[in-house]
Amino acid sequence: MKKMEMEASVLAALAAVIVAFILLVLPHLRKQSLSQDNRRRQLPPGSFGLPVVGQTVGLLRALRANTGEAWLRRWASDTALTAKSSTSFNSMVGRRNIRELVGDDHRRVRAMMVQFLKLDIVRSYVASMDDEVRHHLRAHWDGRTSIAVMPSMKSLTFDIMCTVIFGLGRADHAAVRRELSAEFQQLVRGIWAIPVNLPFTSFGKCLAASRRGRRTVGAIIKEKRAKLESGHSSPSDDLMTHMLAEGLADEEIIDNVMFMMVAAHDTTASLLTFILRHLDGNRDAYGRVVAEQQKVARSKAPGEALSWDDLGKMKYTWSAAMETLRLVPPVFSMLKRAVEDVEFDGHLIPKGWQVLGAMNLTQQDPAIFPEPSRFEPARFESPIPPYSFVAFGGGARLCPGNEFTRVETLVAMHYIVTGFKWKLADGCDGSFSRYPMPSPAQGLLINIEPIDTTTTVAAGISK
């Protein structure tokens, strides 16, 4: 009898648990399930692609074939892109770079860079850039009949970066510059490599170059710290010394130096290369740039460096540069990470997801830029709608070095345009790949012919 009573009590208790589960827990679970279903339905449609690599392989193939815009349009036509991001960039330059920092850390490092790259200081760099450009053209262009533009511009922008931003002059740091250049050229190729870290993979080789480059930068920091502490340098001398004076840790300085090398080197080299390519294809625009630069040249004495006021007279040349950046932005797309849940166009982008922003599509919107594939610098002689041109980013993430890039570009264009005539070499069709950045076939091979600048200058002085 007692056994039967015990079994009945157990069954009753079990029944009570089941009833409680049905009445209390199950509705909550069902509600949670429905919430998750609704959340899933709100997510952007589409496929995550392959495990680990996501849609990366398809994008890289499109970039190599210069069909990236078509690849993006195919996805954007009926879906929001949800490809998983690669860690390659941060592996090459370091995770404490300004692009990856958020919140107070980002504001702190950005404020430091903006302080160093503010207008008054950039003005003082015009003469140094002028010297580097003239030195480069004498060493690599004079006496030649043809030039591969992209390699030449990479060498030039690297030299300007070393001298002006990092304080590594030609005379005192020639060996360090060569060493840093070799490692840097290697690590840049790893930014878009598939992150498989083995000694025989591209990523592994580029990562090794990054480590060697970081050691070189670390040695430079040690040297600059000693000079700063002994009073033989000041924070305004160069960006690395400025960061030391601001109290940044060595690791953070190295990460941001590596980032600046990428941002200030290949991007400007790409701009200078493709502006020559597009001017060759639009002889009216070419003629206007030549006329503008010759007018500036006629106002200068022989050997006199360009001034800040001279750059202000190069408005059409900068419009041509902006139009080049619109058509061929050096950075095809930008990855952004959602730091919290974001709702956009009826879809939920969960915290932690990566968003691929494609500036190529933004800057070729025919509603904003009629005949968007046509090279027409005059577009930028009038104001354009905000955030329709994003080659330098925007808002709180606006590139702090955009004025530096403008000065560097205008100084280089002045001496190229007034010193040489050029046209695409036979067999060079101007085609290019976008992997890992815009890269023209044959480095954009051009035929060059020197211009007698003494006649032009003399004509200006005699007026």
MARVO-222085 format. One record per residue (C-alpha): x, y, z. Coordinates in Angstrom, 3 decimals. Layout:
% residues N
+----------+----------+----------+
:     east :    north :       up :
+----------+----------+----------+
:        X :        Y :        Z :
...
+----------+----------+----------+
This chain:
% residues 463
+----------+----------+----------+
:     east :    north :       up :
+----------+----------+----------+
:    0.000 :    0.000 :    0.000 :
:    2.754 :    2.367 :    0.933 :
:    4.528 :    1.511 :   -2.300 :
:    1.449 :    2.382 :   -4.314 :
:    1.045 :    5.644 :   -2.394 :
:    4.683 :    6.494 :   -3.069 :
:    4.320 :    5.787 :   -6.770 :
:    1.187 :    7.912 :   -6.857 :
:    3.019 :   10.790 :   -5.144 :
:    5.875 :   10.543 :   -7.647 :
:    3.456 :   10.531 :  -10.570 :
:    1.601 :   13.498 :   -9.112 :
:    4.827 :   15.429 :   -8.666 :
:    5.901 :   14.548 :  -12.200 :
:    2.517 :   15.633 :  -13.516 :
:    2.838 :   18.908 :  -11.636 :
:    6.246 :   19.492 :  -13.198 :
:    4.896 :   18.717 :  -16.669 :
:    1.915 :   21.048 :  -16.160 :
:    4.196 :   23.793 :  -14.850 :
:    6.482 :   23.312 :  -17.842 :
:    3.532 :   23.514 :  -20.238 :
:    2.015 :   26.553 :  -18.555 :
:    5.110 :   28.521 :  -17.586 :
:    8.270 :   27.452 :  -19.391 :
:    6.997 :   26.374 :  -22.809 :
:    5.353 :   29.712 :  -23.666 :
:    8.577 :   31.490 :  -22.742 :
:   10.647 :   29.143 :  -24.906 :
:    8.166 :   29.483 :  -27.735 :
:    8.277 :   33.264 :  -27.406 :
:   12.088 :   33.173 :  -27.379 :
:   12.059 :   30.883 :  -30.416 :
:    9.688 :   33.204 :  -32.236 :
:   11.904 :   36.148 :  -31.288 :
:   14.930 :   34.317 :  -32.683 :
:   12.969 :   33.438 :  -35.826 :
:   11.961 :   37.063 :  -36.212 :
:   15.576 :   38.095 :  -35.640 :
:   16.715 :   35.634 :  -38.286 :
:   14.061 :   36.914 :  -40.670 :
:   15.333 :   40.460 :  -40.097 :
:   18.894 :   39.515 :  -40.994 :
:   20.083 :   40.482 :  -44.469 :
:   19.323 :   37.618 :  -46.873 :
:   22.112 :   35.720 :  -48.560 :
:   24.734 :   33.080 :  -47.984 :
:   27.674 :   33.129 :  -45.614 :
:   29.676 :   31.260 :  -48.257 :
:   32.323 :   28.714 :  -47.427 :
:   33.258 :   27.929 :  -43.818 :
:   35.965 :   30.219 :  -42.396 :
:   36.721 :   32.083 :  -45.666 :
:   33.124 :   33.119 :  -46.416 :
:   32.848 :   34.913 :  -49.780 :
:   36.497 :   36.025 :  -49.753 :
:   37.638 :   33.737 :  -52.575 :
:   34.960 :   35.042 :  -54.943 :
:   35.827 :   38.649 :  -54.143 :
:   39.558 :   38.097 :  -54.653 :
:   38.930 :   36.487 :  -58.042 :
:   36.802 :   39.467 :  -59.057 :
:   39.474 :   41.941 :  -57.936 :
:   42.178 :   40.129 :  -59.902 :
:   40.012 :   40.285 :  -63.036 :
:   38.938 :   43.898 :  -62.347 :
:   35.283 :   42.828 :  -62.211 :
:   34.782 :   43.827 :  -58.589 :
:   31.941 :   46.268 :  -59.309 :
:   29.970 :   43.600 :  -61.179 :
:   30.572 :   41.141 :  -58.315 :
:   29.233 :   43.642 :  -55.788 :
:   26.245 :   44.605 :  -57.916 :
:   25.313 :   40.940 :  -58.245 :
:   25.185 :   40.661 :  -54.467 :
:   23.710 :   44.076 :  -53.795 :
:   20.864 :   43.621 :  -56.274 :
:   18.936 :   41.242 :  -54.047 :
:   20.872 :   40.851 :  -50.834 :
:   23.030 :   42.559 :  -48.270 :
:   26.578 :   41.285 :  -48.412 :
:   27.375 :   39.104 :  -45.417 :
:   30.819 :   37.796 :  -46.280 :
:   33.053 :   36.997 :  -43.352 :
:   36.030 :   39.311 :  -43.003 :
:   39.697 :   38.426 :  -43.239 :
:   42.159 :   39.192 :  -40.475 :
:   44.966 :   39.730 :  -42.998 :
:   45.091 :   43.518 :  -42.753 :
:   45.368 :   43.616 :  -38.974 :
:   47.887 :   40.769 :  -39.030 :
:   50.129 :   42.824 :  -41.315 :
:   49.882 :   46.232 :  -39.670 :
:   48.849 :   45.420 :  -36.074 :
:   45.538 :   45.601 :  -34.239 :
:   46.116 :   48.892 :  -32.414 :
:   46.074 :   50.985 :  -35.585 :
:   43.723 :   53.971 :  -35.844 :
:   41.427 :   52.234 :  -38.306 :
:   40.548 :   49.499 :  -35.808 :
:   40.330 :   51.579 :  -32.650 :
:   36.914 :   52.663 :  -31.380 :
:   35.562 :   55.057 :  -28.788 :
:   38.006 :   56.952 :  -26.601 :
:   41.031 :   55.110 :  -28.009 :
:   40.152 :   56.154 :  -31.543 :
:   39.514 :   59.764 :  -30.533 :
:   42.828 :   59.895 :  -28.663 :
:   44.984 :   58.557 :  -31.517 :
:   43.080 :   60.495 :  -34.181 :
:   43.458 :   63.762 :  -32.224 :
:   47.193 :   63.118 :  -32.003 :
:   47.487 :   62.546 :  -35.760 :
:   45.300 :   65.513 :  -36.624 :
:   47.460 :   67.698 :  -34.385 :
:   50.573 :   66.616 :  -36.265 :
:   48.984 :   66.840 :  -39.719 :
:   47.179 :   70.125 :  -39.138 :
:   47.273 :   72.735 :  -41.875 :
:   50.053 :   74.912 :  -40.460 :
:   52.432 :   71.969 :  -40.203 :
:   51.534 :   70.550 :  -43.632 :
:   52.342 :   73.957 :  -45.126 :
:   55.854 :   73.658 :  -43.772 :
:   56.335 :   70.353 :  -45.627 :
:   55.900 :   71.804 :  -49.118 :
:   59.618 :   72.554 :  -49.522 :
:   60.642 :   69.062 :  -48.356 :
:   58.206 :   67.419 :  -50.751 :
:   59.424 :   69.699 :  -53.525 :
:   63.007 :   68.548 :  -52.907 :
:   62.071 :   64.851 :  -52.867 :
:   60.044 :   65.097 :  -56.106 :
:   62.770 :   66.908 :  -58.003 :
:   65.403 :   64.495 :  -56.723 :
:   63.324 :   61.509 :  -57.804 :
:   62.643 :   62.821 :  -61.306 :
:   66.313 :   63.678 :  -61.844 :
:   67.387 :   60.213 :  -60.694 :
:   64.700 :   58.094 :  -62.381 :
:   63.129 :   60.062 :  -65.269 :
:   65.827 :   62.281 :  -66.766 :
:   67.568 :   60.712 :  -69.761 :
:   64.942 :   57.995 :  -70.250 :
:   62.439 :   57.545 :  -73.053 :
:   59.964 :   55.344 :  -71.172 :
:   58.894 :   54.857 :  -67.565 :
:   56.747 :   52.339 :  -65.694 :
:   54.713 :   54.848 :  -63.715 :
:   53.434 :   52.748 :  -60.802 :
:   56.832 :   51.492 :  -59.561 :
:   58.227 :   55.000 :  -59.953 :
:   55.401 :   56.594 :  -57.973 :
:   55.672 :   53.954 :  -55.238 :
:   59.349 :   54.778 :  -54.853 :
:   58.601 :   58.519 :  -54.792 :
:   55.795 :   58.349 :  -52.220 :
:   57.843 :   56.042 :  -50.007 :
:   60.731 :   58.529 :  -50.058 :
:   58.411 :   61.420 :  -49.214 :
:   56.862 :   59.426 :  -46.397 :
:   60.260 :   58.526 :  -44.944 :
:   61.531 :   62.101 :  -45.070 :
:   58.489 :   64.092 :  -44.050 :
:   56.450 :   61.786 :  -41.792 :
:   59.133 :   59.627 :  -40.196 :
:   62.153 :   61.931 :  -40.314 :
:   64.381 :   59.432 :  -42.168 :
:   66.419 :   61.666 :  -44.450 :
:   68.171 :   60.451 :  -47.605 :
:   71.665 :   61.131 :  -46.291 :
:   71.439 :   59.858 :  -42.702 :
:   69.098 :   56.883 :  -43.111 :
:   69.709 :   55.536 :  -46.627 :
:   70.301 :   51.949 :  -45.440 :
:   67.290 :   51.951 :  -43.109 :
:   65.072 :   53.304 :  -45.889 :
:   66.151 :   50.534 :  -48.250 :
:   65.571 :   47.868 :  -45.596 :
:   62.161 :   49.248 :  -44.655 :
:   61.123 :   49.571 :  -48.301 :
:   61.952 :   45.936 :  -49.069 :
:   59.942 :   44.617 :  -46.125 :
:   57.091 :   46.998 :  -46.748 :
:   56.654 :   45.984 :  -50.396 :
:   56.344 :   42.384 :  -49.230 :
:   53.911 :   42.931 :  -46.373 :
:   51.542 :   45.018 :  -48.519 :
:   50.934 :   41.964 :  -50.690 :
:   49.708 :   40.112 :  -47.606 :
:   46.881 :   42.531 :  -46.797 :
:   44.448 :   40.634 :  -49.028 :
:   46.073 :   37.216 :  -48.769 :
:   44.014 :   34.349 :  -47.373 :
:   45.202 :   34.101 :  -43.739 :
:   46.827 :   30.689 :  -43.723 :
:   49.980 :   31.176 :  -41.677 :
:   52.404 :   28.586 :  -43.037 :
:   55.995 :   29.282 :  -44.163 :
:   55.262 :   28.476 :  -47.820 :
:   52.001 :   30.493 :  -48.165 :
:   51.852 :   34.099 :  -49.376 :
:   50.328 :   35.111 :  -46.062 :
:   53.106 :   33.408 :  -44.095 :
:   55.859 :   35.041 :  -46.149 :
:   54.229 :   38.468 :  -45.909 :
:   53.692 :   38.079 :  -42.170 :
:   57.403 :   37.323 :  -41.744 :
:   58.189 :   40.522 :  -43.681 :
:   55.817 :   42.422 :  -41.404 :
:   57.654 :   41.140 :  -38.333 :
:   61.005 :   42.216 :  -39.786 :
:   59.578 :   45.618 :  -40.654 :
:   58.217 :   46.026 :  -37.141 :
:   61.651 :   45.291 :  -35.693 :
:   63.136 :   47.962 :  -37.955 :
:   60.526 :   50.496 :  -36.858 :
:   61.147 :   49.521 :  -33.232 :
:   64.846 :   50.313 :  -33.638 :
:   63.967 :   53.711 :  -35.143 :
:   61.676 :   54.452 :  -32.183 :
:   64.523 :   53.668 :  -29.779 :
:   66.800 :   56.077 :  -31.646 :
:   64.171 :   58.834 :  -31.684 :
:   63.358 :   58.389 :  -27.993 :
:   67.026 :   58.914 :  -27.127 :
:   67.148 :   62.120 :  -29.195 :
:   63.916 :   63.403 :  -27.673 :
:   65.045 :   62.723 :  -24.111 :
:   68.425 :   64.361 :  -24.722 :
:   66.842 :   67.483 :  -26.206 :
:   68.233 :   66.900 :  -29.721 :
:   64.767 :   66.709 :  -31.285 :
:   61.272 :   68.115 :  -30.789 :
:   57.753 :   66.670 :  -31.196 :
:   57.228 :   68.722 :  -34.371 :
:   60.162 :   67.078 :  -36.180 :
:   58.247 :   64.020 :  -37.398 :
:   55.219 :   61.888 :  -36.604 :
:   57.117 :   59.178 :  -34.716 :
:   58.711 :   61.706 :  -32.360 :
:   55.328 :   63.384 :  -31.945 :
:   53.743 :   60.065 :  -30.907 :
:   56.548 :   59.445 :  -28.416 :
:   56.015 :   62.891 :  -26.903 :
:   52.279 :   62.172 :  -26.646 :
:   53.020 :   59.101 :  -24.536 :
:   51.896 :   56.337 :  -26.896 :
:   53.263 :   52.891 :  -26.088 :
:   55.862 :   51.469 :  -28.470 :
:   53.495 :   48.762 :  -29.729 :
:   50.817 :   51.329 :  -30.520 :
:   53.336 :   53.558 :  -32.294 :
:   54.541 :   50.635 :  -34.406 :
:   50.984 :   49.631 :  -35.346 :
:   50.112 :   53.167 :  -36.429 :
:   53.391 :   53.667 :  -38.265 :
:   52.712 :   50.482 :  -40.223 :
:   49.185 :   51.687 :  -40.932 :
:   50.425 :   55.106 :  -42.068 :
:   52.911 :   53.419 :  -44.386 :
:   50.045 :   51.642 :  -46.108 :
:   47.740 :   54.666 :  -46.070 :
:   50.316 :   57.230 :  -47.218 :
:   52.259 :   55.102 :  -49.674 :
:   50.294 :   52.879 :  -52.039 :
:   47.200 :   55.072 :  -52.026 :
:   48.971 :   58.216 :  -53.252 :
:   51.102 :   56.199 :  -55.669 :
:   47.899 :   54.801 :  -57.150 :
:   46.378 :   58.276 :  -57.453 :
:   49.434 :   59.687 :  -59.248 :
:   49.594 :   56.699 :  -61.592 :
:   45.957 :   56.774 :  -62.608 :
:   45.724 :   60.523 :  -63.010 :
:   48.413 :   60.223 :  -65.705 :
:   46.475 :   57.362 :  -67.279 :
:   43.206 :   59.305 :  -67.362 :
:   44.780 :   62.532 :  -68.571 :
:   46.318 :   60.595 :  -71.455 :
:   42.818 :   59.470 :  -72.407 :
:   41.299 :   62.964 :  -72.190 :
:   43.542 :   65.397 :  -74.035 :
:   41.317 :   68.407 :  -73.264 :
:   41.705 :   67.786 :  -69.538 :
:   45.424 :   67.163 :  -70.077 :
:   45.733 :   70.526 :  -71.841 :
:   43.989 :   72.364 :  -69.009 :
:   46.281 :   70.776 :  -66.395 :
:   49.368 :   71.667 :  -68.478 :
:   48.224 :   75.275 :  -68.923 :
:   47.547 :   75.640 :  -65.182 :
:   50.919 :   74.217 :  -64.180 :
:   52.869 :   76.200 :  -66.764 :
:   51.291 :   79.389 :  -65.451 :
:   52.601 :   78.535 :  -61.979 :
:   56.036 :   77.655 :  -63.399 :
:   56.302 :   81.008 :  -65.200 :
:   55.881 :   82.802 :  -61.867 :
:   58.905 :   81.063 :  -60.313 :
:   62.617 :   81.863 :  -60.520 :
:   64.975 :   79.083 :  -61.719 :
:   65.317 :   76.453 :  -58.982 :
:   62.789 :   78.142 :  -56.692 :
:   60.663 :   75.688 :  -54.717 :
:   56.896 :   75.700 :  -54.816 :
:   55.076 :   77.547 :  -52.052 :
:   51.745 :   77.034 :  -50.314 :
:   50.277 :   79.897 :  -52.364 :
:   51.358 :   78.156 :  -55.579 :
:   49.354 :   75.068 :  -54.631 :
:   46.254 :   77.219 :  -54.207 :
:   46.482 :   78.068 :  -57.924 :
:   46.243 :   74.391 :  -58.951 :
:   42.479 :   74.010 :  -58.592 :
:   41.806 :   72.192 :  -61.874 :
:   44.698 :   69.807 :  -61.266 :
:   43.194 :   68.837 :  -57.923 :
:   39.778 :   68.445 :  -59.565 :
:   41.446 :   65.986 :  -61.966 :
:   42.875 :   64.160 :  -58.968 :
:   39.461 :   63.994 :  -57.279 :
:   37.872 :   62.654 :  -60.456 :
:   40.603 :   60.020 :  -60.632 :
:   39.858 :   59.006 :  -57.040 :
:   36.173 :   58.784 :  -57.913 :
:   36.799 :   56.412 :  -60.817 :
:   39.663 :   54.404 :  -59.326 :
:   39.642 :   54.689 :  -55.534 :
:   42.884 :   53.160 :  -54.230 :
:   40.896 :   51.191 :  -51.659 :
:   38.145 :   49.199 :  -53.381 :
:   36.057 :   48.701 :  -50.254 :
:   36.171 :   49.185 :  -46.514 :
:   35.250 :   46.678 :  -43.828 :
:   33.325 :   48.007 :  -40.844 :
:   32.419 :   46.124 :  -37.685 :
:   29.071 :   46.672 :  -35.944 :
:   29.915 :   47.541 :  -32.346 :
:   26.221 :   47.133 :  -31.435 :
:   23.027 :   45.909 :  -33.112 :
:   22.174 :   48.201 :  -36.017 :
:   18.959 :   48.343 :  -38.034 :
:   19.317 :   49.434 :  -41.650 :
:   16.663 :   49.425 :  -44.369 :
:   14.485 :   47.008 :  -42.396 :
:   17.303 :   44.548 :  -41.742 :
:   19.152 :   43.809 :  -38.529 :
:   22.944 :   43.879 :  -38.551 :
:   23.916 :   42.124 :  -35.295 :
:   26.711 :   43.271 :  -33.068 :
:   30.044 :   41.850 :  -34.211 :
:   29.072 :   41.469 :  -37.877 :
:   31.271 :   42.915 :  -40.592 :
:   29.871 :   45.275 :  -43.227 :
:   31.588 :   45.766 :  -46.564 :
:   31.265 :   49.347 :  -47.777 :
:   31.869 :   49.617 :  -51.532 :
:   32.893 :   53.163 :  -52.412 :
:   33.132 :   52.243 :  -56.092 :
:   29.362 :   51.829 :  -56.260 :
:   28.700 :   54.967 :  -54.211 :
:   30.935 :   57.109 :  -56.403 :
:   29.492 :   55.861 :  -59.675 :
:   25.849 :   56.552 :  -58.942 :
:   24.453 :   58.099 :  -62.164 :
:   21.897 :   60.055 :  -60.141 :
:   24.799 :   62.023 :  -58.639 :
:   27.458 :   61.718 :  -61.336 :
:   25.916 :   61.716 :  -64.853 :
:   27.782 :   59.418 :  -67.250 :
:   29.679 :   58.031 :  -64.253 :
:   32.271 :   56.095 :  -66.283 :
:   33.438 :   59.254 :  -68.076 :
:   36.528 :   61.108 :  -66.805 :
:   35.396 :   64.705 :  -66.274 :
:   37.338 :   66.771 :  -63.703 :
:   34.905 :   69.678 :  -64.064 :
:   32.468 :   67.704 :  -61.871 :
:   34.467 :   68.821 :  -58.858 :
:   34.511 :   72.501 :  -59.740 :
:   31.082 :   72.720 :  -58.054 :
:   30.001 :   71.296 :  -54.684 :
:   28.792 :   67.690 :  -54.659 :
:   26.297 :   66.117 :  -52.227 :
:   27.721 :   65.073 :  -48.845 :
:   29.000 :   61.478 :  -48.578 :
:   28.654 :   60.854 :  -52.315 :
:   32.445 :   61.064 :  -52.667 :
:   34.107 :   58.997 :  -49.949 :
:   37.655 :   58.391 :  -51.183 :
:   38.905 :   59.969 :  -47.934 :
:   36.163 :   58.497 :  -45.761 :
:   33.789 :   60.784 :  -43.909 :
:   32.559 :   62.011 :  -40.561 :
:   34.584 :   60.969 :  -37.529 :
:   36.562 :   58.580 :  -39.756 :
:   37.647 :   61.210 :  -42.294 :
:   41.276 :   60.558 :  -43.227 :
:   43.467 :   62.886 :  -41.124 :
:   46.079 :   62.929 :  -43.899 :
:   43.851 :   64.153 :  -46.742 :
:   45.523 :   67.584 :  -46.862 :
:   48.938 :   65.914 :  -46.818 :
:   47.864 :   63.831 :  -49.834 :
:   46.686 :   66.935 :  -51.690 :
:   50.012 :   68.696 :  -51.218 :
:   52.027 :   65.619 :  -52.186 :
:   49.931 :   65.048 :  -55.323 :
:   50.033 :   68.656 :  -56.533 :
:   53.783 :   69.009 :  -56.027 :
:   54.451 :   65.771 :  -57.929 :
:   52.049 :   66.666 :  -60.751 :
:   53.607 :   70.096 :  -61.151 :
:   57.081 :   68.766 :  -61.885 :
:   55.863 :   65.863 :  -64.021 :
:   53.627 :   68.082 :  -66.168 :
:   56.109 :   70.934 :  -66.574 :
:   59.115 :   68.649 :  -67.032 :
:   57.798 :   65.979 :  -69.410 :
:   55.318 :   65.206 :  -72.149 :
:   53.916 :   61.690 :  -71.981 :
:   51.644 :   59.193 :  -73.685 :
:   50.892 :   55.512 :  -73.203 :
:   53.563 :   53.338 :  -74.769 :
:   52.722 :   51.079 :  -77.699 :
:   51.204 :   47.863 :  -76.418 :
:   50.091 :   49.454 :  -73.128 :
:   46.303 :   49.536 :  -73.195 :
:   45.854 :   50.992 :  -69.713 :
:   44.111 :   47.874 :  -68.364 :
:   44.518 :   47.109 :  -64.679 :
:   43.728 :   44.696 :  -61.890 :
:   42.392 :   45.674 :  -58.485 :
:   44.337 :   43.066 :  -56.520 :
:   45.412 :   43.892 :  -53.924 :
:   45.087 :   47.538 :  -54.995 :
:   44.679 :   49.092 :  -58.459 :
:   47.640 :   47.785 :  -60.443 :
:   47.977 :   48.690 :  -64.148 :
:   49.381 :   46.225 :  -66.655 :
:   53.133 :   46.767 :  -67.171 :
:   53.056 :   49.271 :  -64.307 :
:   51.478 :   51.742 :  -66.772 :
:   54.303 :   52.033 :  -69.269 :
:   54.507 :   55.510 :  -70.818 :
:   56.792 :   57.173 :  -73.334 :
:   58.239 :   60.433 :  -72.045 :
:   59.858 :   63.421 :  -73.694 :
:   61.610 :   66.154 :  -71.688 :
:   60.390 :   69.728 :  -71.834 :
:   62.894 :   72.594 :  -71.870 :
:   61.823 :   74.288 :  -68.656 :
:   64.385 :   77.096 :  -68.967 :
:   62.427 :   78.599 :  -71.866 :
:   59.173 :   78.497 :  -69.893 :
:   60.711 :   80.051 :  -66.778 :
:   62.558 :   82.719 :  -68.769 :
:   59.323 :   83.700 :  -70.486 :
:   57.672 :   84.199 :  -67.120 :
:   60.543 :   86.271 :  -65.679 :
:   60.705 :   88.566 :  -68.696 :
:   57.089 :   89.664 :  -68.248 :
+----------+----------+----------+
